[in-house]
Amino acid sequence: MGAGLARSGLGKRTALGTATLLIGANLPDIDVLAYFDGPAADLAFRRGWTHGVPALVVLPFLLTGLMLLFDRTVRRLGGAVLPSVVAPRQVFLLAALSILTHPILDTLNTYGVRWLMPFRGDWFYSDTLFIVDPWLWLILGAGVVLSRRRRRSRGYVHAADPARPARIALGVGLGYVVGMAALGGAARRIAARELGASGERPERLMLAPRLATPLVRDVVAVQGANYRVGTFRWLARPHIEVASLRTVRRPRPDDPVLAAARGTELGRRFLGWARFPVALADSRAGGGPVVHLIDLRYADRPGVRFGAVTVPLVTPPASAPSPGTVAPGPPAGPAAPAR
């Protein structure tokens, strides 16, 4: 996104304009440093403090100050000379724009963003795009490459406007996002109707896009005491095959297994991030009791690479119910890396 904005002509508004756009579009991800704070620290901190509204006010000033400091340092040292003067106001506007694009794009996927941090930890999701959407990358990447080629091509009939492909790509990318949002909204309404016809109307519903397949989505619905997990297909009738739905027991708020897991740092961090949590009690021979926590967005069983953790307990949960089970089958959603 930063490169697309730069190639669209915004990078020429001031010296260091392209650098500002590239850095700003990625700057909120400085919270990646949270990985050094122990297990699941990334889930507890990421997409929060550096992605919330207060951060969007502070970060543009920080980035502008760093770019002006860099400019002054380079000129004082007499090193590489910048081609033109750095305009502080333009640097600030580019920093604010590029930084804002980051949490907006992050909100488009199922991982979500905590826009109100540090005041509130509510997660916001739109379930519009896959977490790394290849079509959006292809659209924006094509615009960047074609604009770069036009800029380097002498005598080419359109060389006078090298920014045009990048601008077109940004427009097409916006259209793609709007189209995916419209498909997602329509799919939610259809899924709610079809699931309601076979039982209670869903209290909460996620239709998660799959990698590179806009017409197929993974479904997780909250219906009463259970989760219903399945697949939505636009080209099928009905769109959700009821016979293929898997039922997973939903933990009650007072579930002792859930409470025992929440009493640990690892469990508290994971449950603060999980959207559709499942808690399974287990007892390891010679290793003491554990609780397997699973988020049905990304996992369907303990031990997967992302979306599940195993929490060791000092003592077993009081009056713990028998462990729940997750029906075998493909994962509720493809494993996705945390951004």
Residue pairs with C-beta under 8 A, 6 or more apart in sequence:
1 25
1 98
1 101
1 102
1 105
1 140
2 21
2 22
2 23
2 24
2 25
2 26
2 98
2 101
3 21
3 22
3 140
3 144
4 140
4 143
4 144
4 166
4 169
4 170
4 173
5 11
5 21
5 25
5 94
5 97
5 98
5 101
5 170
6 17
6 18
6 21
6 22
7 143
7 144
7 147
7 148
7 162
7 163
7 165
7 166
8 143
8 147
8 163
8 166
8 167
8 170
9 163
9 166
9 167
10 17
10 21
10 94
10 97
11 17
11 18
11 21
11 94
13 87
13 90
13 93
13 94
14 20
14 84
14 85
14 86
14 87
14 90
14 91
14 94
15 71
15 82
15 83
15 84
15 85
15 86
15 87
16 67
16 70
16 71
16 82
16 86
16 91
17 90
17 91
17 94
19 67
20 63
20 64
20 67
20 91
20 94
20 95
20 98
21 94
21 97
21 98
22 98
23 63
23 98
24 59
24 60
24 63
24 94
24 95
24 96
24 97
24 98
24 99
24 102
25 98
25 99
25 101
25 102
26 102
27 50
27 59
27 63
27 98
27 99
27 102
28 50
28 51
28 55
28 59
28 99
28 102
28 103
28 106
29 50
29 102
29 339
30 50
31 45
31 46
31 47
31 48
31 49
31 50
31 51
32 42
32 46
34 41
34 42
34 44
34 45
34 46
35 41
35 42
37 45
38 265
39 265
39 266
39 269
39 309
40 266
40 269
40 270
40 273
40 309
41 269
42 338
43 269
43 270
43 272
43 273
43 338
44 268
44 269
44 272
44 273
46 338
46 339
47 103
47 106
47 111
47 112
47 113
47 114
47 339
48 114
48 117
48 118
48 121
49 55
49 117
49 118
50 59
51 102
51 103
51 106
51 113
51 114
51 115
51 117
52 103
52 113
52 114
52 115
52 116
52 117
52 118
52 119
53 115
53 116
54 117
54 118
54 119
55 117
56 96
56 99
56 100
56 103
59 95
59 99
60 92
60 95
60 96
60 99
61 92
63 95
63 99
64 88
64 91
64 92
64 95
67 86
67 91
67 95
68 86
68 88
68 91
71 82
71 86
74 80
74 81
74 82
75 81
75 82
103 113
103 115
106 112
106 113
106 339
107 113
107 115
107 124
107 125
107 126
108 126
108 128
108 129
108 177
108 181
109 125
109 126
109 127
109 128
109 129
109 130
109 131
109 133
109 209
110 125
110 127
110 131
110 206
110 208
110 209
110 275
110 297
110 333
110 336
111 125
111 131
111 336
111 338
111 339
112 123
112 124
112 125
112 275
113 123
113 124
114 120
114 121
114 122
114 123
114 124
115 122
115 124
116 122
121 272
123 273
123 275
125 206
125 275
126 181
126 184
127 184
127 206
127 207
127 208
127 209
128 177
128 180
128 181
128 184
128 209
129 136
129 177
129 180
129 209
130 208
130 209
130 210
130 211
130 212
130 336
131 336
131 337
131 339
132 211
132 336
132 337
133 209
134 211
134 212
135 176
135 212
135 214
136 173
136 176
136 177
139 169
139 172
139 173
139 176
140 169
140 170
140 173
142 165
142 169
143 165
143 166
143 167
143 168
143 169
143 170
143 172
143 173
144 166
144 169
146 165
146 166
146 169
147 162
147 163
147 164
147 165
147 166
148 162
150 156
150 158
150 159
150 161
150 162
150 164
150 165
151 159
151 162
153 159
158 164
180 209
180 214
183 214
183 234
184 207
184 209
184 217
187 207
187 217
187 232
187 234
187 239
188 205
188 207
190 232
190 239
191 202
191 205
191 207
191 219
191 221
191 232
191 239
191 240
192 201
192 202
192 205
194 238
194 239
194 240
194 242
195 201
195 202
195 205
195 221
195 223
195 228
195 240
196 202
198 242
199 223
199 224
199 228
200 223
200 224
201 223
202 221
202 222
202 223
202 228
203 222
203 223
203 224
204 221
204 222
205 219
205 220
205 221
205 222
206 218
206 219
206 220
206 221
206 275
206 276
206 297
207 217
207 218
207 219
207 232
208 217
208 218
208 219
208 220
208 297
208 333
209 217
210 216
210 217
210 218
210 333
210 334
211 334
215 233
215 234
215 235
216 231
216 232
216 233
216 234
217 231
217 232
218 229
218 230
218 231
218 232
218 332
218 333
218 334
219 228
219 229
219 230
219 231
219 232
219 240
220 227
220 228
220 229
220 276
220 296
220 297
220 332
220 333
221 227
221 228
221 229
222 250
222 276
224 250
225 249
225 250
225 252
226 247
226 248
226 249
226 250
227 247
227 248
227 249
227 250
227 276
227 278
227 296
228 245
228 246
228 247
228 248
229 245
229 246
229 247
229 248
229 296
229 300
229 332
230 240
230 241
230 244
230 245
230 246
231 240
231 241
231 244
232 239
232 240
233 239
233 240
246 300
246 326
246 327
246 329
247 327
248 278
248 296
248 324
248 326
248 327
249 278
249 324
249 325
250 278
251 257
251 258
251 277
251 278
251 279
251 324
252 258
255 279
255 321
256 317
256 318
256 319
256 320
256 321
257 279
257 280
257 281
257 291
257 317
257 320
257 321
257 323
258 271
258 277
258 279
259 317
260 267
260 291
260 313
260 315
260 316
260 317
260 320
261 267
261 270
261 271
261 279
261 291
261 293
261 311
261 313
262 268
262 271
264 311
264 312
264 313
266 309
266 311
267 291
267 293
267 309
267 311
270 277
270 293
270 295
270 309
270 311
271 277
271 293
273 295
274 293
274 295
274 297
275 295
275 296
275 297
276 295
276 296
276 297
277 293
277 294
277 295
277 296
278 293
278 294
278 295
278 296
278 324
278 326
279 291
279 292
279 293
279 294
279 324
280 291
280 292
280 293
280 294
280 302
280 323
280 324
280 325
280 326
281 289
281 290
281 291
281 316
281 317
281 320
281 321
281 322
281 323
282 289
282 290
282 291
282 292
282 302
282 323
283 289
283 290
283 316
284 290
287 312
288 312
288 313
288 314
289 312
289 313
289 315
289 316
289 317
290 310
290 311
290 312
290 313
291 310
291 311
291 313
291 317
292 302
292 303
292 308
292 309
292 310
292 311
293 308
293 309
293 310
293 311
294 300
294 301
294 302
294 307
294 308
294 326
295 307
295 308
296 332
296 333
297 307
297 332
297 333
298 304
298 306
298 307
298 308
298 331
298 332
298 333
298 334
298 335
298 336
299 306
299 307
299 308
299 331
299 332
299 335
300 326
300 329
300 330
300 331
300 332
301 308
301 326
301 328
301 331
302 308
302 310
303 310
304 331
304 335
305 335
306 335
306 336
306 337
306 338
307 333
307 335
